[in-house]
Structures are given as C-alpha cells and as structure tokens.
Amino acid sequence: MKKFIKTHKKPVIIGVSVFVLVLILLVVWLFVLPSFNGNKYGDRLKEESKHKISNEVISKIKDMAKDNDSVIKISYHKEGRVLNFTIIVDSNFGINQAKEFASSVLGEISEDNQKYYDVQFFIDSDDKNDGYPLIGYKSKNSDVINYGNVGGSGE
C-alpha cells in the first residue's frame, strides 16, 4: 500500500481531497440547508388554520375597551402561538380591576383557541403608578392567568 501511494502520490492526494470535499458538501446539503427554508416555527403552526382569531373577536375586545372609561388603549399582536394584548389604563385603574379586565378579554376568546394559544397581557398605566406595569400570562395548558411584578418594580 505504501508503495502504491508513493508511486501515485498526486492522484491519491486529489482523490482524498475530492472525497473530503464531497463529504463536506453532503453534510452541508443534508443538515445546514434545510434549516434555511420554511418558517421559524417549524411544525408548531401546522394546525393554525383551524384556530384563527377572527377580526370580529378582536373588534369585540376593542369595543369592550372603548366601553370602559379607564382603558385608554388596547392593541393586539399575534406571534406564532402567542396572543399579545397591550393595555394602557388610567392611573386610577386598580390592579384588581386590571386583572378583571384581562379576564374579560380572555373570556372573548373561544375555549378551543385558549387551548391552542398562549395569551399574554402587558398592562401599563398612562402615568407613573406604583402597581404598573403588570404582566399576565395564560398558558394553553392552564385555565388561569398568572401575574408577575404585581404591585412594584421588577428591579
């Protein structure tokens, strides 16, 4: 074997180099390139078409916010399987009232969609109020909204 390699040094080097190059290209083609196509959520959104949040539901939530004088603004943003609601309230709106309002917003979303989506509430005051910002999170696997940073700063 050593004699064959010594007598055919250039073809052996070229052959080994081509083999290594083909191996590297194969690894890139099989493992790296598939990660660049498709969406960033992979298969997690494959049933999303069955769980659409309709414009009527969002309009109903926004109308509910308009009916409440203490709610200044509400905005909605869906990111993957997370529904985000940002709610700006009057400085006199209490923490418990804000929690009740978030629960009423959640009540407008169907049970089926609540089991599919996580829901986050970002509640802030228009003025510097000690209890705000208030962040609530309801997992698709839970029936309750959990709150963090209740009644003080998060520092």
Buried (B, 14 or more C-beta within 10 A) or exposed (E): EEEEEEEEEEEEEEEEEEEEEEEEEEEEEEEEEEEEEEEEEEEEEEEBEEBEBEEEBBEEBBEBBEEBEBBBEBEBEEEEBEBBBBBBBBBEBEBEBBBEBBBEBBEBBEEEBBEBBBBBBBBBBEEEBEBBBBBBBBEEEEEEBEBEBEEEEEE
